[in-house]
Every structure is written in C-alpha cells, then in structure tokens.
Amino acid sequence: MSELRPHERGTIVGVGGSGSIHHRVLDMGIVVGSEVEVERMAPLGDPIAIKIKDYHLSLRKEEAASVLVDVPRAGKGGAVPLSMAPPGRPLQVLSVNAGWGLTRRLFALGVVPGVRVRVLEARRHGRILIEVGGVRVPLGHRMAERVLVMELS
C-alpha cells in the first residue's frame, strides 16, 4: 500500500509484517477483502492518509508497506471479494481468506482456488447465489466477502 499514489484504490489481499505491526494493522480494521483508497501523503511520504470502510486512518510508511493491495489496471479485472463481483460474468476464485471451519465448508461446496464461478443473483447485504460447476450454491454475504475472485476475459 505504501506504493499507491493519492486517490488510487485497491483491494487488500494480504497483511504481512511482524508481531506488533501486524497486530496493530489488523486492530485498525485493515483486513483482507476490504477496499482501500489513499487520500493523501505527507511531502516525504510518511504518514499516509487512507480511507477504509468509511473511516479515515493515518499509517506510517512502515505499516503501509506491510499491507498487500491489488490495484485494478486498465484492461484487466482486479481481485475483488465475491460479494462485490458483478452478476453474470465468469470469475475465477483466487483465494479463500477465512478460518479453518469456513474454509472447509466452502471447499465442500466446491469453492476452491482456481475454480470458475459465476454470480447469478446478488443482494446488497443478503444472500448471494453463485454457480460452481453447473451447481447453484447460495452463500451468505459475510461468507462471500471471504472469497477473493478475479474476472475472466
């Protein structure tokens, strides 16, 4: 995230760092699947003002460097949570960022990294109906937030 320019947006795909930095970043609400926007930077690049989940934060450059962000580029679909994916378009599952129990449940439903899926129906904060291997699978919104997908061309 430390390499993003002001007003550039992306989706958080990983939180690294060691010990206290990792925990501090997670405690601030910077979690995988969230959309983040760099609002502005200090003249020397430290600190960085960001907007995430409708609130504003300032991060040190060291903290921002521990956050891995996928930035959609022109002509290429970026990684987004399944809950934000557009209906009807073919998607590929990149990762499942959940605890052991939810990951196991999603894998049992066929939602595994590398598989192609398609959103059939999506309600803003309700159930999401997807198609996996010709089978319709309903997911809750929170469950779908934990699945990172990329649009296929």
Backbone torsions as a table, in degrees:
resi	resn	phi	psi	omega
1	MET	NA	-24.9	-177.7
2	SER	-66.5	-14.4	-179.1
3	GLU	-96.2	-4.2	177.8
4	LEU	-71.9	149.9	177.0
5	ARG	-93.8	161.0	177.3
6	PRO	-55.0	138.6	179.6
7	HIS	73.1	9.3	175.8
8	GLU	-90.6	139.6	-176.9
9	ARG	-115.5	158.9	175.7
10	GLY	-166.0	176.7	178.7
11	THR	-113.5	131.8	-179.3
12	ILE	-71.1	125.2	-179.4
13	VAL	-114.7	-7.0	178.2
14	GLY	-171.9	149.3	176.4
15	VAL	-125.4	114.2	-178.7
16	GLY	-103.0	-141.3	-179.6
17	GLY	87.8	170.8	-179.1
18	SER	-121.1	143.4	172.8
19	GLY	46.9	-112.2	-171.6
20	SER	-66.1	-35.4	179.1
21	ILE	-65.0	-46.0	179.8
22	HIS	-57.9	-48.4	-178.8
23	HIS	-67.4	-37.9	179.4
24	ARG	-63.4	-44.3	-179.6
25	VAL	-63.5	-44.9	178.5
26	LEU	-64.4	-39.9	179.7
27	ASP	-63.4	-25.9	178.5
28	MET	-79.5	-2.9	178.8
29	GLY	93.7	10.9	178.9
30	ILE	-86.9	97.3	-175.2
31	VAL	-126.8	158.5	-179.0
32	VAL	-58.2	135.8	178.3
33	GLY	96.4	-12.8	179.8
34	SER	-80.4	145.3	175.9
35	GLU	-88.4	137.8	-177.5
36	VAL	-130.8	146.0	176.8
37	GLU	-131.8	132.4	174.2
38	VAL	-81.2	121.6	-179.2
39	GLU	-86.9	-48.4	178.5
40	ARG	-162.7	167.1	179.7
41	MET	-132.3	151.5	172.9
42	ALA	-67.9	157.8	-177.2
43	PRO	-52.1	-35.2	179.3
44	LEU	-96.7	8.3	175.9
45	GLY	87.0	6.0	-179.2
46	ASP	-143.1	116.9	7.1
47	PRO	-87.5	177.7	179.1
48	ILE	-117.9	127.0	177.6
49	ALA	-93.1	126.2	-179.4
50	ILE	-126.5	162.0	173.4
51	LYS	-121.7	127.2	179.5
52	ILE	-145.5	132.6	178.8
53	LYS	50.9	45.3	177.6
54	ASP	63.3	20.7	170.8
55	TYR	-135.7	164.8	-171.8
56	HIS	-111.2	138.9	179.5
57	LEU	-134.6	155.6	169.4
58	SER	-117.1	130.1	180.0
59	LEU	-120.3	145.3	170.0
60	ARG	-70.7	155.2	-179.5
61	LYS	-58.5	-36.9	179.1
62	GLU	-63.2	-40.3	178.3
63	GLU	-69.3	-43.8	-179.5
64	ALA	-63.8	-33.3	-179.4
65	ALA	-67.7	-19.9	-179.7
66	SER	-85.1	-3.4	-178.4
67	VAL	-105.2	120.5	179.2
68	LEU	-91.0	125.4	-175.5
69	VAL	-123.9	135.0	173.9
70	ASP	-95.7	122.6	-179.1
71	VAL	-109.1	120.0	177.6
72	PRO	-64.6	133.4	178.3
73	ARG	-107.8	159.4	179.5
74	ALA	-58.3	131.7	178.0
75	GLY	83.4	-2.7	-178.5
76	LYS	-136.8	129.8	177.4
77	GLY	-76.1	134.0	178.9
78	GLY	-88.0	173.7	178.0
79	ALA	-75.3	133.8	177.6
80	VAL	-139.5	156.2	173.0
81	PRO	-64.8	147.9	179.8
82	LEU	-56.7	-31.4	179.5
83	SER	-65.6	-19.0	-179.3
84	MET	-107.4	2.1	-176.9
85	ALA	-73.8	144.4	179.9
86	PRO	-72.9	138.3	178.7
87	PRO	-65.3	147.5	172.4
88	GLY	87.8	-15.8	-177.0
89	ARG	-95.5	146.5	178.1
90	PRO	-71.4	136.3	-177.4
91	LEU	-129.3	158.6	173.6
92	GLN	-124.1	133.9	178.5
93	VAL	-74.6	125.2	178.5
94	LEU	-92.8	-44.4	-179.6
95	SER	-160.9	160.8	173.9
96	VAL	-118.2	114.9	-175.1
97	ASN	-107.8	76.4	-176.1
98	ALA	-142.1	174.7	175.6
99	GLY	-72.0	175.6	-175.4
100	TRP	-58.5	-46.3	-176.8
101	GLY	-64.6	-47.4	-179.7
102	LEU	-68.4	-39.2	177.3
103	THR	-60.3	-44.4	178.6
104	ARG	-61.1	-42.0	179.9
105	ARG	-65.7	-43.6	178.6
106	LEU	-65.1	-41.1	177.8
107	PHE	-61.8	-38.2	178.3
108	ALA	-65.2	-28.5	178.1
109	LEU	-83.7	-3.9	179.5
110	GLY	94.1	4.3	179.5
111	VAL	-89.0	89.7	-177.6
112	VAL	-127.3	154.6	178.1
113	PRO	-55.6	134.8	178.8
114	GLY	97.7	-19.0	-177.7
115	VAL	-79.1	149.2	176.7
116	ARG	-90.2	137.1	178.2
117	VAL	-135.2	166.7	176.1
118	ARG	-144.7	131.4	176.4
119	VAL	-78.9	122.6	179.2
120	LEU	-92.8	-39.7	-176.2
121	GLU	-151.4	135.5	-179.8
122	ALA	-138.9	128.7	172.8
123	ARG	-105.7	145.5	-171.0
124	ARG	-48.6	-52.6	179.0
125	HIS	-129.5	29.8	-179.2
126	GLY	-123.0	-149.6	-176.3
127	ARG	-67.8	144.8	176.0
128	ILE	-122.1	126.2	179.9
129	LEU	-102.6	122.5	179.8
130	ILE	-121.9	163.2	175.5
131	GLU	-115.2	124.3	179.0
132	VAL	-126.4	113.2	178.8
133	GLY	58.2	37.9	179.1
134	GLY	82.1	0.6	-179.2
135	VAL	-110.4	134.1	177.4
136	ARG	-82.9	129.3	-177.2
137	VAL	-129.6	119.4	176.0
138	PRO	-85.1	137.2	177.1
139	LEU	-128.3	147.9	171.7
140	GLY	-74.3	157.9	-178.0
141	HIS	-59.5	-45.2	-179.2
142	ARG	-63.4	-37.2	178.1
143	MET	-65.6	-43.1	-179.1
144	ALA	-67.2	-27.0	177.6
145	GLU	-64.2	-25.4	-176.1
146	ARG	-85.6	-5.2	-178.9
147	VAL	-104.7	119.4	-180.0
148	LEU	-95.9	126.7	-176.9
149	VAL	-127.8	163.4	176.2
150	MET	-132.2	138.6	179.7
151	GLU	-72.7	134.0	176.9
152	LEU	-92.2	149.3	-179.3
153	SER	-93.1	NA	NA
